[in-house]
Amino acid sequence: MRDDDRWPGHPRLLPDESISSWFTRTAAANGLRPGELYRIVQPGGDRNPRDFDRHADYCLLDLLANKTGLPVEDLKLATFRRWSGRLFEHDDGLNKLAWLPPAGREGGRRCFGQQICPWCLRADAQPYLRLNWRLSFFTACPIHGRLLLDRCPTCAEPFSILRQDGWGTICCPGCGADLRDFTGDEPALDTAPVQRDLLDLIRDGWRSLGEYGPVYSFAVLEMLALLLRLLAGGKHAHALRLWLAEQDSSLAVRRESLPRVRDGALLTPRARGVLVTMAHWLLAEWPHRFVEAAKTVGMTSTDLRKRPVGEYPFAYAHAVDWRLKESHKGDATEEIAAAAQLLQGHGQSASRRNLVALCGTKLGSMGRVAEPVASGRLWGKGRYWKLDGVSPEVKAAARRAAHRAGEDVGPWLDTLLRRMLGLGATKTPFDRHDPDTITPDANVGCEE
């Protein structure tokens, strides 16, 4: 192509720069906002561009290469295609990528997939975003040793560089704050070795898993994501964390300091870094540590495999089915009825919880024998008992504020009361998260 076909401003890609960051700098070099340049290259497209790091198609990349003079292959390597076949097996634009959550706003939902290091941005002659910051297991800056940020500390809005209105700087799309003015906390654990090991895994493309031999890196990372999900939420999450703390004291954290969620991507970088380190420890010496942990806390194949076997990595499905297979339980109605009479004879209710505690296992017939649960719990026994006696409006606002900060209600309320009463703060993995942010927006992450 002729040089006069190029745009006046066509900056080069910086080391490890994401294409979203480069596109924003290209727009600024031509006196435009990212959304304005997007409507030029994609006439009739959405008002706001989608996540370029994932959704920039080949036609768009070819056009950008022609207009800037950059090799199209360099632009492809600035997108998630860099990790295709290593971090994930394939990407059709619709499937969920375990370690690459969406960023910004997706269909009105708040998604915290874009992380930043304010220390790096301050040190840059030209501030830009690194593609590695999109990896959800990458929670601390390897240069400065500080936690990355995944939301604005001022307004709790997720970062999205394609939605900003400023030129030449990287600002919060919600309140306009310059992200270089923030700072990152110290991580609760030393996550640098785990991050380096996972980056090496992606680079190598495979990892030996003991008796299962060499396994593709995307399968190993899918197994790590499954372990992270077990540690992040579910009925065995706390028991697993306690068992890990007994095995390795460096993994010990206070129970209330890590919120329980279904999706690890919704956790703050501090909490996510702790749980990724725990999951990485479980993955080592596969499958022996994992099997020992599962047996200790009472997990069986029914807890660990919800989908057909073919939808799991073989090394995971085989370990679960052959080492943690739950034995068949026949009808035990008579035995459960006898257990219920025993409880009642000792003045205890024959609730399902008490039956499980007495029998030491869960049986389907318990539901037919157990006494019905009361419609409500006693004062001080409900899920949000710390807010008992508070008006519904304040209670709802407190829950929203805690969720926006990525915390459970308990630690968030403890921090707020300590601040109001002038007490010293306790050291938890959620120090420095502001509990004063109370807003009507109840969305926490990329979920309805």
C-alpha positions in Angstrom: 0.0 0.0 0.0 1.0 3.6 -0.5 2.3 5.6 2.6 -0.3 8.3 1.9 -3.1 5.8 2.6 -2.0 5.5 6.2 -3.5 7.4 9.0 -1.5 10.5 10.2 -0.9 8.9 13.6 0.3 5.3 13.6 2.2 4.4 16.8 4.2 1.2 17.1 3.2 -1.6 19.4 5.0 -1.5 22.7 6.4 -4.6 24.5 3.5 -7.0 25.5 0.9 -4.3 24.7 -2.7 -5.4 24.2 -4.4 -4.4 21.0 -7.1 -2.5 23.0 -4.3 -0.3 24.4 -2.7 0.2 21.1 -6.0 1.0 19.4 -6.7 3.6 22.0 -3.2 5.2 21.5 -3.8 5.1 17.7 -7.1 6.9 18.1 -5.5 9.6 20.3 -2.7 10.0 17.8 -5.3 10.9 15.2 -7.3 13.3 17.6 -10.1 10.8 18.2 -11.7 8.8 21.0 -11.6 5.0 20.7 -15.3 4.9 20.1 -15.0 7.4 17.2 -12.2 5.6 15.5 -14.1 2.3 15.9 -17.1 3.7 14.1 -14.8 4.8 11.2 -13.3 1.3 10.8 -16.6 -0.5 11.6 -19.4 1.6 10.1 -22.8 0.5 11.5 -21.1 -1.3 14.4 -22.0 -1.0 18.1 -21.8 2.4 19.6 -19.1 1.1 22.0 -16.5 -1.3 20.7 -16.5 -4.8 22.2 -13.5 -6.3 23.9 -10.8 -6.0 21.2 -8.4 -8.3 22.9 -10.7 -11.1 22.3 -13.1 -10.1 19.5 -10.9 -8.2 17.0 -11.6 -10.3 13.8 -9.2 -10.9 10.9 -10.9 -8.4 8.6 -10.5 -5.6 11.2 -6.9 -6.6 11.9 -6.1 -6.5 8.2 -7.6 -3.0 7.9 -5.7 -1.7 10.9 -2.5 -3.2 9.5 -3.1 -1.4 6.2 -3.9 1.9 7.9 -0.9 1.9 10.3 1.8 -0.1 8.4 2.2 -2.6 11.1 2.5 -6.3 10.3 -0.8 -8.1 10.8 0.9 -10.9 12.6 2.1 -8.5 15.2 -1.4 -7.3 15.8 -2.7 -10.9 16.1 -0.1 -11.5 18.8 -1.5 -8.5 20.7 -4.9 -10.4 21.0 -5.9 -13.5 22.8 -4.9 -15.5 19.7 -1.4 -15.4 21.2 -2.5 -18.1 23.6 -4.6 -20.2 21.3 -3.9 -23.9 21.8 -1.9 -23.2 25.0 -4.1 -21.3 27.4 -7.3 -22.5 25.8 -8.0 -25.1 23.2 -10.1 -22.9 20.9 -12.2 -19.8 21.0 -15.4 -19.3 18.9 -16.2 -16.0 20.6 -19.0 -17.5 22.6 -17.4 -20.1 24.9 -16.2 -19.1 28.3 -12.5 -18.7 28.6 -11.6 -19.8 32.2 -8.5 -17.5 32.6 -9.6 -14.6 30.4 -12.8 -13.1 31.8 -14.6 -10.2 29.9 -13.6 -6.7 30.7 -15.7 -3.5 31.1 -19.4 -3.8 30.3 -20.9 -6.8 28.5 -24.6 -6.5 27.9 -25.0 -4.2 30.8 -23.1 -6.4 33.2 -20.0 -5.3 35.0 -16.9 -7.5 34.3 -13.5 -7.2 35.9 -11.3 -8.9 33.4 -9.0 -5.9 32.8 -6.4 -5.4 35.5 -3.8 -2.7 35.7 -0.6 -1.9 37.7 -0.6 1.8 38.5 3.1 1.6 39.4 3.9 0.5 35.8 1.7 3.2 34.3 3.5 5.9 36.3 6.9 4.5 35.1 5.9 4.4 31.4 6.9 7.2 29.2 3.7 6.5 27.3 1.2 4.6 29.6 -0.1 1.4 28.1 -1.8 -1.9 29.1 0.0 -5.2 29.0 -1.8 -8.2 27.6 -0.6 -10.4 30.5 -2.7 -8.2 32.8 -5.7 -9.9 31.3 -4.8 -13.3 32.7 -6.9 -13.8 35.9 -4.1 -15.9 37.6 -1.8 -12.9 37.1 -2.7 -10.9 40.2 0.5 -9.2 41.2 3.0 -7.1 39.3 6.3 -9.1 38.9 8.3 -5.8 38.7 6.9 -3.9 41.7 5.5 -6.8 43.8 2.2 -5.0 44.3 -1.3 -6.3 43.6 -3.0 -5.3 40.3 -6.2 -3.4 40.4 -9.3 -4.7 38.7 -11.7 -1.9 39.5 -11.5 1.8 40.3 -10.8 2.4 44.0 -12.8 5.6 43.8 -16.1 4.5 42.1 -15.7 0.6 41.9 -16.2 0.8 38.1 -14.4 -1.9 36.1 -11.7 -0.8 33.8 -12.3 -0.5 30.0 -9.8 1.5 28.1 -12.0 1.5 25.0 -14.7 3.5 26.9 -12.5 6.3 28.1 -13.0 9.9 26.8 -9.5 11.3 27.5 -6.5 11.5 25.1 -3.0 10.4 26.0 -3.9 9.1 29.5 -5.5 6.0 30.9 -8.6 7.0 33.0 -11.4 5.3 34.8 -14.5 5.2 32.4 -16.8 5.9 35.4 -15.3 8.9 37.3 -12.5 9.9 35.0 -9.7 9.4 37.6 -6.2 9.0 36.3 -5.2 5.4 37.0 -1.6 6.5 37.6 -2.7 8.2 40.8 -3.7 5.0 42.5 -1.5 2.4 44.2 -1.6 -1.3 44.7 -1.4 -3.1 48.1 1.0 -5.9 49.0 -0.3 -9.4 48.2 -1.4 -11.6 51.1 0.9 -14.4 49.8 4.0 -14.5 47.5 2.3 -15.3 44.2 5.3 -14.6 42.0 6.5 -18.3 41.8 3.1 -19.5 40.9 2.7 -16.8 38.2 6.1 -17.7 36.7 5.3 -21.4 36.7 1.9 -20.9 34.9 3.5 -18.5 32.3 6.2 -21.2 31.7 3.4 -23.8 31.3 1.8 -21.7 28.6 5.1 -21.2 26.9 6.0 -24.9 26.9 2.5 -26.0 25.9 2.5 -29.2 28.1 3.3 -30.4 31.6 4.0 -33.9 32.9 1.3 -35.0 35.4 2.9 -38.1 37.0 1.2 -41.3 36.0 -0.8 -39.5 33.3 2.3 -38.5 31.4 2.6 -35.3 29.4 -0.7 -33.3 29.3 -1.5 -30.3 27.1 -1.1 -27.0 28.9 -4.8 -25.9 28.2 -6.0 -29.2 29.8 -3.7 -28.5 32.9 -5.0 -25.0 33.2 -8.6 -26.2 32.9 -7.9 -28.6 35.8 -6.5 -25.7 37.8 -9.7 -23.7 37.1 -11.8 -26.6 38.4 -9.7 -26.7 41.6 -10.0 -22.9 41.9 -13.8 -23.2 41.6 -13.9 -25.8 44.4 -11.9 -23.5 46.7 -13.8 -20.4 45.8 -17.3 -21.6 46.5 -19.4 -24.6 47.4 -20.1 -26.5 50.5 -16.5 -27.9 50.8 -14.6 -24.7 50.2 -13.9 -23.8 53.8 -13.0 -27.4 54.7 -10.5 -27.5 51.8 -8.9 -24.2 52.8 -8.5 -25.4 56.4 -6.9 -28.7 55.2 -4.5 -26.8 53.0 -3.5 -24.5 55.8 -2.7 -27.6 57.9 -0.5 -29.0 55.2 1.3 -25.8 54.4 1.3 -23.0 56.9 2.1 -20.4 54.2 -1.4 -21.0 52.8 -3.1 -20.2 56.1 -5.6 -17.3 56.0 -8.5 -16.3 58.2 -11.7 -18.0 57.2 -13.7 -14.8 57.0 -11.1 -13.0 54.9 -11.9 -14.9 51.7 -15.4 -14.5 50.4 -17.2 -17.5 48.8 -18.3 -17.1 45.2 -19.2 -19.5 42.4 -16.7 -17.9 39.9 -13.2 -17.1 40.9 -13.1 -14.4 38.3 -15.4 -12.3 40.5 -12.9 -12.2 43.4 -10.6 -9.3 43.9 -7.0 -9.8 42.8 -5.9 -10.3 46.5 -8.3 -13.1 47.2 -7.9 -14.6 43.7 -4.1 -14.7 44.2 -4.5 -16.7 47.4 -6.9 -19.2 45.9 -4.9 -19.7 42.8 -1.8 -20.4 44.9 -3.9 -23.0 46.9 -5.2 -24.6 43.7 -1.6 -24.7 42.3 -0.5 -26.5 45.4 -3.3 -29.1 45.0 -2.3 -29.7 41.4 1.2 -30.6 42.3 2.0 -34.4 42.6 -1.2 -35.1 40.7 -3.5 -36.8 41.7 -2.2 -37.7 45.3 -2.6 -34.3 47.0 -6.0 -33.7 45.4 -7.3 -37.2 46.3 -6.1 -37.0 49.9 -7.8 -33.6 50.3 -11.0 -34.8 48.7 -11.2 -37.8 51.0 -10.4 -35.8 54.1 -13.2 -33.3 53.5 -15.7 -35.9 52.3 -15.8 -35.0 48.6 -16.8 -37.8 46.2 -17.3 -38.1 42.4 -20.8 -36.7 42.7 -19.4 -33.5 44.1 -16.5 -33.2 41.7 -18.1 -34.2 38.4 -21.4 -32.6 37.3 -21.0 -33.0 33.5 -20.4 -36.0 31.2 -16.9 -37.5 31.5 -15.9 -36.4 28.0 -16.3 -32.7 29.0 -13.4 -32.9 31.5 -9.7 -33.3 31.0 -8.9 -37.1 31.1 -6.4 -36.7 34.0 -9.1 -35.1 36.1 -12.1 -37.3 35.2 -10.0 -40.5 35.6 -8.7 -39.5 39.0 -12.2 -38.6 40.2 -13.9 -41.7 38.9 -11.3 -44.3 39.9 -10.2 -42.9 43.2 -13.2 -41.0 44.5 -16.1 -43.0 43.2 -19.1 -42.8 45.6 -20.3 -46.3 46.5 -23.9 -47.1 45.8 -26.3 -46.3 48.6 -29.4 -48.4 48.8 -32.7 -47.5 50.5 -32.1 -46.9 54.2 -35.4 -45.5 55.2 -35.8 -47.8 58.2 -32.3 -46.9 59.5 -32.9 -43.2 59.0 -36.2 -43.4 60.9 -34.4 -45.1 63.8 -31.9 -42.3 63.8 -34.7 -39.8 63.9 -36.2 -41.5 66.9 -32.9 -41.5 68.6 -32.5 -37.7 68.1 -36.0 -37.0 69.3 -35.4 -39.2 72.3 -32.5 -37.0 73.3 -34.5 -33.8 72.8 -33.1 -32.8 69.4 -35.0 -32.2 66.2 -34.7 -34.8 63.5 -33.7 -32.2 60.9 -31.7 -33.2 57.9 -28.6 -31.5 59.3 -28.8 -33.4 62.5 -29.4 -36.7 60.7 -26.3 -36.1 58.5 -24.2 -35.3 61.6 -25.4 -38.5 63.4 -25.1 -40.9 60.4 -21.9 -39.4 59.1 -23.2 -39.4 55.5 -25.9 -38.0 53.2 -28.6 -40.3 52.0 -31.5 -39.5 49.7 -34.0 -41.1 52.1 -33.2 -38.5 54.7 -35.4 -36.0 52.9 -38.4 -38.2 53.4 -37.8 -38.7 57.1 -36.4 -35.4 58.3 -38.6 -32.8 60.0 -39.4 -29.8 57.8 -37.2 -26.8 58.2 -38.8 -23.8 59.9 -39.7 -20.8 57.6 -37.2 -18.5 59.3 -34.2 -18.7 61.6 -33.8 -17.4 65.1 -32.3 -14.0 65.6 -28.6 -14.1 65.1 -28.7 -17.3 63.1 -29.5 -16.2 59.6 -27.0 -15.6 56.7 -26.9 -11.9 57.4 -27.3 -12.1 61.2 -24.8 -9.2 61.6 -27.5 -6.9 60.2 -30.4 -8.2 62.3 -32.5 -5.3 63.6 -31.4 -3.0 60.8 -33.9 -1.5 58.4 -34.3 -3.4 55.1 -33.1 -0.4 53.1 -29.8 -0.1 55.1 -29.4 -3.9 55.0 -29.8 -4.1 51.2 -27.4 -1.1 50.7 -24.8 -2.7 53.0 -25.0 -6.0 51.1 -24.5 -4.1 47.8 -21.6 -2.1 49.1 -19.8 -5.2 50.4 -20.4 -7.1 47.1 -19.1 -4.1 45.1 -15.9 -4.2 47.2 -15.6 -8.0 46.5 -16.1 -8.9 50.1 -18.6 -10.8 52.3 -20.8 -8.7 54.6 -18.9 -9.7 57.8 -15.4 -8.5 56.9 -16.8 -5.4 55.2 -18.9 -4.5 58.3 -16.0 -5.2 60.6 -13.8 -2.8 58.7 -16.5 -0.1 58.6 -17.2 -0.3 62.4 -13.5 -0.3 63.3 -13.1 2.9 61.2 -16.1 4.6 62.8 -15.1 3.5 66.4 -11.5 4.5 65.9 -10.2 0.9 66.4 -7.1 -0.4 64.8 -7.6 -2.3 61.5 -7.1 -6.1 61.4 -4.8 -7.4 58.8 -6.9 -9.3 56.3 -6.5 -10.1 52.6 -9.1 -7.3 52.1 -7.3 -4.4 53.9 -7.6 -1.0 52.1 -10.8 -1.9 50.3 -13.2 1.0 51.0 -16.4 0.0 52.8 -18.0 3.4 52.3 -19.0 2.8 48.7 -22.7 2.3 48.9 -24.5 2.5 45.6 -27.7 1.2 44.1 -25.8 -0.9 41.5 -25.9 -4.4 42.9 -23.8 -6.1 40.1 -20.6 -7.5 41.4 -19.0 -9.1 38.4 -19.9 -10.5 35.0 -23.2 -12.0 36.1 -26.8 -11.0 36.1 
